[in-house]
Amino acid sequence: SSSSSSSSSSSSSSSTSTHAENTTSNITERPSFRLGIAGPPGVGKSTFVEALGLYILGLNEKQTNEQQQQQQHHQQQLQQESPSFQPSKLAVLCIDPSSHVTGGSILGDKTRMSHLSHHPRAYVRPSPSSGTLGGLGSYTHDAASLAELAGYPLTIVETVGVGQSEVELSECCDLFLLMLAPGGGDSLQGSKKGIAEAADVLVVNKADG
């Protein structure tokens, strides 16, 4: 009886380890991408994030079931040749500034994402900066990792309004997008580099400058 119990325990432990290995492999093989968006206050980051998020999610909604099946078959063929990435859902982590007087935050970024925050395939999470410098919150890195583990292939991180030296976002995202307003200075101002030097993509937003 002791030998049978030991064999059953060893088989259960081996099945548990196999399940853990399969779970770990599924997590590591799941495609994920982090898009970081930064810019000065009032440049239109939250409005841009909502428009971009609705556009990405709308690419899948415009297709019928037959078209989706054809696209999945086509994507499987393309993945053997060259990897493709078209997320079916996304997470948005937006950081709002906290008051240095009261310590509170109105979390206004989600208010500007009224349509995206109600989308069934989008998760929008505003968080206060709580005095943390650099444009991110204290737990933004952990929140982005949790979003990936929850199955969101695309995570968009929006910082608070930043200046010239806040480049921490470039260390926690795959693509660093910097939004700028027109009429922000002359050629000498552009030569100062700083955050513009760390960005991968520069987007000039608005047309009222």
N, C-alpha and C positions, 0 to 999 in steps of 0.2 A: 504493500500500500504506500510505503514511503517512497519507493522508486517511481510509482505512478504519479504521486503528488508532485515530486520533483520534476518529472518530465512535463507535466501539465503547466507547472509554474514557469519552466524554461521556455515552453512553447508560447505561453502568453506574453512573456517578456520579449521574446523575439518578434512576435506580431506587433507589440507596442512599439518597439524600436523601428520596425519596418514602416509602420504608419507614420511615425515621427519623421523618418527619412523622406517618405513620400510627400508629407506636408511641407517639409523644408525645401525640397526640390521644386514643388509647385510655387512656393513663394519666391524663390530665387529665379525661376524661369519666367515668372509673370512680368511682362513688359511694363515699365513705368517711366514716366518722364516728369521732370519738375521744371516749370516755367516761372521764373522770377520777374516781377514787374515792379519797377521803382521809378520815381520822378519827383519833382518839386510839388509842394502843396497846390491843389487847384488845377493841375494839368489835365485832369480827366482820367485818372487811373481806374477808378471804380466803374465809370461808364464804359471805358474801353474793355474792361474785364467782362462785364455783362454782355456786351456786343460780341466779343470773341467767343465766350462760352456758349451763347445761344447759337452762334454760327456753327461751332463744332458739333454741338448736339443735334442741330438741324440737318446735318449731312446724313445722319442715319434715319431721321424721321421722314424724309422725302422719298424714301425707298419703300417699295412694296415687299411682301414676304418673298416672292420669287426673286426679286432683284437682290434682296439681302442674302438669299441662299447662293445666288450666282456670285455675289461679291465675296462671300466667305470662301467659296471654292477657288475664286480667283486669288484671294489673299493667301490661301494655303499654298498655291502654286508659286506666288511671288516670294513667300517667305523662304522657299527652298533656294531661290535665286538671289533675291535681295530683300532684306527686312523692310516691312511697311508698318506704319503706325497710324491708326485711326480710332481714337478712344470712343467708347460707347457711353461713358459717364466720366464725370470729373469732380474734383474737390477744389474749393477755393478757400485759402487761408489768408484773411486780410487783417492787417494790424492797424489799429486806430490809436491815435495819440492819447495819452492820459494827461489830465490837468495837473500842473505842478502846484496848484493852489488847493484843490479839493481832493485830488487823487482819483477822480472818477473819469469815465470815458463814455461818450454817447453812442459809440459803435455805429457811426453813421455810414460806413462803407456798405454794409448790408442793406441799408435803406435805399441806396442807389441801385441795388441789384434786385429790385422787386420781382422781376420776371424770372431771373435765373435762380433766385433763392427758393422759388416755388416749383421749380422744375423737378419732376420725379427722378431724374438721373443726374442731379447736381446736388452737391453738399457745400453749403456756404457757411463758414465759421469765422465770425469776427472775434478778435481778441485784443485787449488793451496792451499797450506797450509797457505800462507799469513802470515808467522811468528808465527802461532799458534803452541804451543808445545803440545806434547803428542801423535803425530802421526796422529791426525784427523784434519779436517778443522773446521772453526767456525760454519758452518751450516750443518755438516754431519748428526747430529741427525735429523734435520728438513728434509733434503733431503731423508733420509731413510724412514721417516714417509710418505712423499709425494709419494715415490715409492710404498709403500704398499697401499696407498689410490688410486693410479693409477691402481691397479690390479695386481701388480707383486708379486706372492706368495713367491719368493725367492729374497732376496737382499744380495749381496756380497759386503762387505766393505773392501777395501784394503788400508792399511795405507802407509805412507812414511816409509823409512828405519828407524827402531827404535833400541834402545839400551836395557839396562837392566831395566829401571824404567818406561817406557811408557806403562802403563796398562789401559789407558782410554778406549781402545777399548772393554775391558771386560764388561764395564758398558752399552754399547749400542748394544750388539749383544747377540744372543741366544747361539752361539757356537764360542769359541775363538780358532782359529787355529794358531799356531806359527810355522813358517818355520825356519829351522836351516841348516847351511852348515856343512858338516863333518869336523872333525879336528878342532873344535872350542875351544878346551881347555881340561884340565885334569879333574879328579874327583872333585878337589877343586873348579874349575871354575863352574862345574855343581851344586855344593852345595850352591852357592851364591844365588840361587833362583831368586828373582826379577820377571821379566816378565815370566820366565818359570814356576813359581809357580802359576801364574794367568791363564795360558793357559789350555784349556780343551784337546787339541790334539797337539802333537808334530810331525812334519813332517820333516824328514831329507832329504833334496833335494840335487841333484847333486851327482856326484861320482868322482869328480876331486880333493878331499881333501887329 
